[in-house]
Amino acid sequence: MTTRSTLRMMTISALATAGCLIGGLMVGGLIGNLLNGALPGHLADEAKAGIAAIPALAAVLGGGALWGDSMRRVMGAGERRRMAWAGALGYGPTVTLVGLALTGLEVVLVERGGANGLPIHVVFSLLFTPAAFLIAASGGFALGLALRGWSPTRSGMAGRLALGGGLAAGLAFLAIDLLLDTAGWRVGAPGAAERATMLTVALTGNLAAALAGGAAIGYWIQKVNLRHA
């Protein structure tokens, strides 16, 4: 396969990853917010959040399943059901647990002053960069396991996809974070709340992470497929 063909595969893989995963996350968040606002006012906030989380999680899992099947079709590898389940379970639970962990750590490190004097933008980078790595690594690992079941000769596939996808996603998020910080979008700076700086940086960084992680995962799938063709 030529370099141009490889770049084309990586580009399609990156777009499929960002479209399915970020799209599923945004749809899930929108549904959750709408449902939370539509629930009766007499319900406790905890009950509202729990009820709204169910369809939101379903949307995230659906985005993951669509991603797994999309990667199968793009790369011409794997079995449809296995890849869809791998995408859903490799992405959905991980992004949920990481989101809960980030919320808890934000309270401890920022609101309660547990960051030992570190600026908020540094704490943000230290939390969200590893988070991007973990989410991409989990998804890549799950796809690798599904692909290995498709063909045992693809030994080590899960590790390659996890490490390659995770590193690419983490570095991409950090690069966007630093770029936006330099451009004046510093998390925690004066006026940052009014500009929704944290949300903007997080969304932009996660989009870059999905694109980079998807491209890396697609590259390794294609490389191993060619080696054992």
N, C-alpha and C positions, 0 to 999 in steps of 0.2 A: 504494500500500500504506500502511495506517495505521501510526501509531507503535506501537500494540499488536502488530500483525502483525510489524513489524520486530524488536521486542524478543523476540517468540516465536521468530523465526528465529534470532536471535543466541543465545538461551538453548539451543535445540536443538543449534546448531552447537558451542557451548561444551561441552555435555555429551558430544556425540559425540567431540569432540577429546580431552577428558580421559579418557573411557572407553576409547577405542581406544589412544591413545598411552601414557598412564600405565599402563593395564592391560597392554598388550603389554610395556612395560618391566619391570613387576613380575613378570609370568609368566616372562619371559626370565631375570630374575635368580634367581627361585626354581628354575627348571629347571637353570640353570647351577650353582647352589650344591648342589643335590641330586646332580647328576651328578658334580661335583667330589668330593663326599664318598663317592660309591659306587665311584669308580675305584680300582684296585689301589694299595696303599700303596707299592709299589716304583717307581712312576712318579715322575719328577721333577715338582716343582711347576709348572714352566713347561709341561710336556707336559699335565698335568691341566688347567691353565687354558686351554690352546689347544683341547683336546677339548671342554671344557665350554662354551667360547665359541660353538661352532658352533650347537647348538640354541638357545642364548640369543639369538644374532643372528637366527636364523630367526624366533623369536617376536617380536622387535622389528620385523623387516621385515613380518611378518604383521600386526602391529598397525598399521603405517603403511599397508599396502595396504587394510586394513579401514577406516581413517580416510578415505582418498581416496574409496573407494566410498561411505562414509556421507555425506561432504560432497556427493557427486554426487546422492544420493537426497534429502538434506535440501533442497538448493538447486534441484533439478531442472535441473542444468546439467552438461554434460560427457558424455564417453563412458566407459562403465564400465571398460574395460581401461586406457585412458589415465590415468584418475583413480586407479585402484588402483596402477599402476606409479609414478605421480607421488608418491603418498603414501608408498609403500615406499621409493623411492630418495631422496625429499626428506627423509625422517625417519631411516631406519635408519643409513645411512652417517654422517650428520652427528652423530647422538647418540653413535655409537660413537667417532668421532674426537674429539668434544668431551670425552667421558668419559676417553679416553686422555690428552688434553692436560691436563685438570684434575688427573689423577693425577700426571703429571709435574711440573706447576707446583706442586702441593701439596708435593712432595718438595723442590723447589728453594726455594720461598718460606717454607715453614714449618719443615720438619725440618732443613734445612741453613742456616737463618738468613739466607736471601737476601731477606727482605722489608724490609730496612733499618729495622728496629725497629718496623714497623707491627704493631698488635695483630692477633691471629689472626682476630677477627671482622671486621675491616676487610678483610683479605686475602680472606676468604671472600666478602664482598660484591663485591669487585672482580673476583673470578674467576667467580662463579656468575651474577651479573646479566648480563654480556655473553654467557655461555653460553646462558642462557634466550633472549636475543635472537636469537642465531645459529641455534639449533634451530628456533625458530618462523619466522624469516625464511626459512630454507632450505625448510621445508615449504610455506610460503605461496608462495614463488617457484616451486616445482615444480608446485603446483596451478595457479598462474597460467599457466604455460607450457602445461599440459594443456588448460586452458580456452581459451587463445588458439587452439590448434589446432582446438578445437571451433567457434570463430567468430572469424575474423580481425578483426571490427569491435571486439572487446574489446581494443584496443591499450592497452599499459601495464598490463595486468592483473597480470602477474607482479610488477612493481615495487610496485604498490599493496598486494598481498597480503603481500609480503615486508616492506615497511616498516611497514604497519599492524599485521600480526600480530607482527612482531618487537618493535616499540615497546611494544605492549600487554603482551606476555609479559614483557619485561625490567622494565617498570615494576611489573607485578603481583608479580614475584618480589622486587624490591627493597622494595616496600611490606610484604609479609609478613615479609621478613627483618628490617626495622626494627621492625615491630609485635611480633614475637616477642622481639626483643632487648630492647625496652622492657618486655615482660612477664616478663623474667627468664630467657629462653632464649637466652643469649649464647654463641655458638660460641667455644670456647677458654677459657671462664670456669672457675673452680675447680668440680670436680664435674661438668663438662659431659660427660665421657666416660661416666660412670656413668649419666647420663640419656639417652645417645645424642642429645645436643643437635644435633650437626651433621647426623645422619641425619634427625632430626625436622624441622629447619628446611629442609633440602634437599627432602625429600618434600613438605612443606606448600607451600613456595615453588614447586616445579615443578607441583604440582596447580593452584595459582592461576595460574601462567603459562600452563598448557594451557587453562584455562577462559577467561582473558582473550584469549589469542592466537586461540583458536577462535572466540570471539565477534567479534573484529575481522575475521578472515578471512571469516566468514559475512556480516558486515555489508557488506564491500566486494564480495563476489560478488553479493549481492542488489542492491546499489545499481547496479552496472554492468549487471546483467541487466535491471533496470527501465528504465534509461536507453536500452537498445537493444532493448527489447521491441517 
